[in-house]
Amino acid sequence: MTTPRRVPATPPSRKPPVVDAAAAERVRTARGWLHTAHFLTSAPQLEHLPAFDLPEIAFVGRSNAGKSTAINTLTQQTRLAFASKTPGRTQHINLFGVGKQKIDDAVLADLPGYGYAAVPREAKLRWQRVMGNYLMTRENLRGVVLMCDPRHGLTELDDILLEVIRPRVEQGLKFLVLLTKADKLTRSEGAKALSIARLQAGGGEVKLFSALKRQGVDEAAELLWRWAHPQDEQPAAPTEGDNEP
């Protein structure tokens, strides 16, 4: 008697992920906008910076936190933000214009890294005053992006910076903590770093970010675009697992 041949069961087909066309378009718009970034000017002191009516977004963080890499990744450029071979050596505020069709509608400000031990004490104190004055008095400042290496967490200097901007945050200043170099963390380490940073940030947004694996790049780009274009902002639908590693 012939044994009937078994036909292997057909595995259930996996449905392709649902793509939110509107969300994808927002990301494309934000990435295209940031890609237009170009150098405007550099200044060692606040009084040397030109006054702008355009919304300004500042990037800050300790030396070696990956600030220059993050800026270059967000703008899809290789050397827009220059990383000195000697961390902490560059002590200038660099401004970049952003806007499509060669018409700037926002400014990105790259502030020098802080906390590097080899920098002379007098230079540290001078830069702390410049940074404090900038964050407290720059009239067109609309948002602050703080870079942090999650393996070390927010340091005392980072906490001081957050305290400096807190009064302006209460008045509407936006701020985001980017946990850079997230590719060096495991999934559980990333989740823990997010939880801790959210508590320390006191209301600011926190996102894992990896230039190597492109983690968090689209989310951060869209957020910066919304900061600079509040008149065009539409409430984004919450997504399941948002900000999870």
C-alpha positions as CSV (number, residue, x, y, z in Angstrom):
1,M,0.0,0.0,0.0
2,T,1.4,3.3,-1.0
3,T,1.8,5.9,1.8
4,P,0.4,9.2,0.7
5,R,3.1,11.9,0.4
6,R,2.8,14.7,2.9
7,V,2.6,18.1,1.4
8,P,4.6,20.6,3.6
9,A,2.4,23.2,5.2
10,T,2.7,26.6,3.6
11,P,4.1,29.0,6.1
12,P,1.9,32.0,6.9
13,S,2.7,34.9,4.7
14,R,4.1,37.9,6.5
15,K,2.4,41.1,5.8
16,P,4.7,43.9,4.7
17,P,5.0,46.7,7.3
18,V,2.4,49.5,6.9
19,V,4.1,52.6,5.6
20,D,2.6,55.9,6.7
21,A,2.9,57.9,3.5
22,A,2.4,61.2,5.3
23,A,5.1,60.4,7.9
24,A,7.5,59.3,5.1
25,E,6.9,62.6,3.3
26,R,7.6,64.6,6.5
27,V,10.9,62.8,6.9
28,R,11.8,63.4,3.2
29,T,11.0,67.1,3.7
30,A,13.1,67.4,6.8
31,R,16.1,65.5,5.4
32,G,16.0,67.5,2.2
33,W,15.8,70.7,4.2
34,L,18.7,69.9,6.5
35,H,20.8,68.8,3.5
36,T,20.8,72.5,2.3
37,A,22.9,73.5,5.4
38,H,25.9,75.8,4.5
39,F,28.4,77.8,6.4
40,L,27.5,81.3,7.3
41,T,30.0,82.7,9.8
42,S,32.2,81.9,12.8
43,A,32.7,84.0,16.0
44,P,34.7,83.7,19.2
45,Q,32.4,85.9,21.2
46,L,28.6,86.4,21.3
47,E,28.8,90.1,20.3
48,H,30.5,89.1,17.1
49,L,27.6,87.0,15.9
50,P,25.2,88.7,13.5
51,A,21.6,89.1,14.6
52,F,19.1,87.1,12.7
53,D,15.3,87.1,12.6
54,L,15.4,83.4,11.7
55,P,14.8,80.6,14.2
56,E,18.1,79.2,15.5
57,I,18.8,75.7,16.8
58,A,22.0,75.2,18.9
59,F,24.0,72.0,19.2
60,V,25.9,71.6,22.4
61,G,27.7,68.8,24.3
62,R,30.9,67.6,25.9
63,S,34.0,67.0,23.8
64,N,34.0,63.6,22.3
65,A,30.2,63.2,22.6
66,G,29.9,62.9,18.8
67,K,28.4,66.4,18.2
68,S,30.2,67.0,14.9
69,T,29.4,63.5,13.6
70,A,25.7,64.0,14.5
71,I,25.5,67.3,12.7
72,N,27.2,66.0,9.6
73,T,24.9,62.9,9.6
74,L,21.7,65.0,10.0
75,T,22.8,67.3,7.1
76,Q,24.1,64.4,5.0
77,Q,27.4,66.1,4.6
78,T,30.9,65.0,5.5
79,R,32.7,68.1,6.8
80,L,30.0,70.7,7.5
81,A,30.8,70.6,11.2
82,F,34.6,70.2,11.7
83,A,35.8,68.0,14.5
84,S,39.2,69.2,15.7
85,K,41.9,66.5,16.2
86,T,42.4,68.0,19.7
87,P,39.0,68.0,21.4
88,G,38.2,71.3,23.1
89,R,40.6,73.3,21.0
90,T,38.1,75.0,18.8
91,Q,36.5,77.8,20.7
92,H,34.2,79.4,18.2
93,I,30.5,79.5,17.5
94,N,29.8,78.3,13.9
95,L,26.6,79.2,12.2
96,F,25.1,77.4,9.3
97,G,22.1,78.6,7.2
98,V,19.4,76.2,6.2
99,G,16.6,76.6,3.6
100,K,15.5,75.4,0.3
101,Q,15.8,77.3,-3.0
102,K,18.8,79.1,-1.6
103,I,16.6,81.1,0.8
104,D,17.5,80.5,4.5
105,D,14.6,80.0,6.9
106,A,16.6,78.8,9.9
107,V,20.1,78.8,11.4
108,L,22.0,75.9,13.0
109,A,24.6,76.9,15.7
110,D,27.5,74.6,16.4
111,L,28.9,75.4,19.9
112,P,32.3,74.1,20.9
113,G,32.5,71.0,23.0
114,Y,33.1,71.6,26.7
115,G,34.7,69.7,29.6
116,Y,37.9,68.6,27.9
117,A,40.5,68.3,30.6
118,A,43.5,69.5,28.5
119,V,42.0,72.9,27.9
120,P,43.5,75.6,30.2
121,R,41.3,76.7,33.1
122,E,41.1,80.3,31.9
123,A,39.9,79.1,28.4
124,K,37.3,76.9,30.1
125,L,35.9,79.8,32.2
126,R,35.9,82.2,29.2
127,W,34.0,79.7,27.1
128,Q,31.5,78.9,29.9
129,R,30.7,82.6,30.1
130,V,30.2,82.8,26.3
131,M,28.1,79.7,26.2
132,G,26.0,80.8,29.2
133,N,25.4,84.3,27.7
134,Y,24.5,82.7,24.3
135,L,22.0,80.3,25.8
136,M,20.4,82.9,28.0
137,T,20.3,85.9,25.7
138,R,20.3,84.8,22.1
139,E,16.9,86.2,21.1
140,N,16.2,84.0,18.1
141,L,17.2,80.7,19.8
142,R,14.3,78.3,19.3
143,G,15.8,74.9,20.3
144,V,18.8,73.2,21.9
145,V,20.1,69.8,21.0
146,L,22.4,68.3,23.7
147,M,24.7,65.5,22.7
148,C,25.4,62.9,25.3
149,D,27.4,59.6,25.2
150,P,25.0,57.2,26.9
151,R,27.9,55.1,28.2
152,H,28.7,58.0,30.6
153,G,25.3,59.6,31.0
154,L,24.5,63.2,31.6
155,T,27.4,64.7,33.5
156,E,27.6,67.5,36.0
157,L,28.4,70.0,33.2
158,D,25.4,68.7,31.2
159,D,23.2,69.2,34.3
160,I,24.5,72.8,34.7
161,L,23.7,73.5,31.0
162,L,20.2,72.2,31.5
163,E,19.7,74.4,34.5
164,V,20.9,77.4,32.5
165,I,18.3,76.9,29.8
166,R,15.5,75.8,32.2
167,P,13.9,79.3,32.5
168,R,13.8,79.6,28.7
169,V,12.4,76.1,28.4
170,E,9.6,77.1,30.7
171,Q,8.9,80.0,28.2
172,G,8.8,77.6,25.3
173,L,12.4,76.9,24.2
174,K,12.6,73.4,22.8
175,F,15.3,70.9,23.7
176,L,16.4,67.4,22.7
177,V,18.9,65.1,24.3
178,L,20.5,62.8,21.6
179,L,22.1,59.7,23.1
180,T,24.9,59.4,20.5
181,K,26.9,56.2,19.7
182,A,23.9,54.1,20.5
183,D,25.3,51.3,18.4
184,K,27.7,50.6,21.2
185,L,24.8,49.6,23.5
186,T,22.8,46.4,23.8
187,R,19.1,46.7,23.5
188,S,18.7,46.5,27.3
189,E,21.5,49.0,27.9
190,G,19.8,51.4,25.4
191,A,16.4,51.1,27.2
192,K,18.1,51.8,30.5
193,A,20.0,54.8,29.2
194,L,16.7,56.2,27.7
195,S,14.9,55.9,31.1
196,I,17.7,57.5,33.0
197,A,18.2,60.4,30.6
198,R,14.4,61.1,30.5
199,L,14.4,61.5,34.2
200,Q,17.4,63.8,34.1
201,A,16.2,65.8,31.1
202,G,13.2,67.1,33.1
203,G,10.7,67.3,30.2
204,G,12.9,67.5,27.2
205,E,12.8,64.9,24.4
206,V,15.3,62.1,24.5
207,K,16.3,59.8,21.6
208,L,18.8,57.1,20.9
209,F,21.1,58.2,18.0
210,S,23.6,56.3,15.9
211,A,25.3,57.8,12.9
212,L,26.7,54.3,12.1
213,K,23.4,52.5,12.0
214,R,21.3,55.5,11.2
215,Q,19.3,55.0,14.3
216,G,17.2,58.0,15.3
217,V,18.3,60.1,12.4
218,D,15.0,60.5,10.7
219,E,13.2,61.2,13.9
220,A,15.7,63.9,15.0
221,A,15.6,65.5,11.5
222,E,11.8,65.7,11.5
223,L,11.8,67.2,15.0
224,L,14.3,69.9,14.1
225,W,12.2,70.8,11.0
226,R,9.1,71.1,13.1
227,W,11.0,73.4,15.6
228,A,11.9,75.7,12.7
229,H,8.5,75.6,11.0
230,P,5.9,75.7,13.8
231,Q,3.4,77.3,11.4
232,D,3.5,74.1,9.3
233,E,3.5,71.6,12.1
234,Q,0.8,69.0,12.2
235,P,0.4,66.7,15.1
236,A,2.2,63.4,14.4
237,A,0.3,60.2,15.2
238,P,2.0,58.3,18.0
239,T,3.8,55.1,17.0
240,E,4.0,52.0,19.0
241,G,7.4,51.6,20.7
242,D,8.5,55.2,19.9
243,N,12.0,55.9,21.1
244,E,12.6,52.2,21.9
245,P,16.0,50.9,21.0
